[in-house]
Structure formats: structure tokens, C-alpha cells
Amino acid sequence: MKRSKGIGTLCFLLLVGLLFGGFVGDFLAKYVHAFSYQQMIGMNSPISIDLNFIKVSFLLVFRFNLGTVIGLIIAIFSYYKVK
């Protein structure tokens, strides 16, 4: 019985690669200057919805550094190597 790799496997590997790469990038930023550069993409202020009995705020920001890019590349490479 052969398991095929699907979109769930890809999403899981990408998420793990981005998280692990972000942690490694933040750690190495203290020692290697190239890892300290970060690019933030997202909203400046949160979107708020007030319904009188509940208030919901939503803010989405993506933070990229060299570690997250390397983690993303490793995740894509490992997706193609999974049998």
C-alpha cells in the first residue's frame, strides 16, 4: 500500500520549515549579522469588530529573515524527497 504525498504533507512541511527556520534565524542573528535583517509584511493596525457583547481584533504580520528562507527551501526540498 503506497502512501501518496498530498497537499497536507506539503503544508505541514512548510509550516515546520518556516517555524524552525525562524527560530534558528533569531538565534543566529546574535552571532551572524546577515541573519539580523528582517522584512515584515502585513497590516499596520488591527481590524476591530465590536458587536456590543464581544469585541474581536485581527492583525496579520509575516516576518521573514534569512533563517525562514533557508527553512522554506529545506522544507520544499524534503517534500520532493519524501516517498
Secondary structure, DSSP 8 states (H G I E B T S, - for coil): ------HHHHHHHHHHHHHHHHHHHHHHTTT-GGGG-EEEEE-SS-EEEE-SS-EEEE--EEEEEHHHHHHHHHHHHHHHH--
